[in-house]
Amino acid sequence: MTRSRHRTIDGTLLYVHCVGCGAQRVDLHAAGAAAPTALSRALGAGETTGSAEAVSRP
């Protein structure tokens, strides 16, 4: 489920949430792309680390 979306110069950022497992992720749907690509790893359901590196892409 998409919780929110924000237009940027690179495309639309999608903040998504899995209703089944509770995981959350940030995707980018670039202009002209057929489907969004993940910008972060899924967090939630069973996540035990509080590290910021688990959220962002290097």
N, C-alpha and C positions, 0 to 999 in steps of 0.2 A: 504494500500500500504506500502511495506517495504521501508523506506528511506535509511537505512544502516544496516549492520550487522557486528558483530565482534566476532571472536572466542575467547573463554575464557576457563579456566580449567573446568568450570562447564557446558559448552555447548556454544551455539551461542546466543549472545544478539541481539535482533531485535528491531530496533527503527521504530515503525509503526505509520502511519498517516491515519485516516479515510478520504477518499475523499469526502464522503457525508456530514459530519458534521464538519470536521476540527480538531477533537480530536486527541491527540497524546498519545502514551503509549510506555513503554519499556517491552518487553517480553523476556523470556529465553526459548530456545528450547534445553532442556537437551539431551545429547547423549542417544539414545534408546527410547526417549519419542515419542509418536504418534503425539502430538501437543504441541505447545509452551504454557507456562503459563505466566500470567501477573505478572510483578514485580512492576508495579506502577499503580495508578489509571489513568483513561483517563482524560486528560486535554485538554482544548480548548473550542470550541463551548459553549458559555454561561458561561465560567469560570470567576468568579469575584474576587477570592482571589489570592494573590501573595505569599502565604505561601509556604515555601520549604517543609513543612510536607505534603502538598497536592501532591507532586511529588514522594516522596520516601516512601518505605515501612519500618515500624519500625523494 
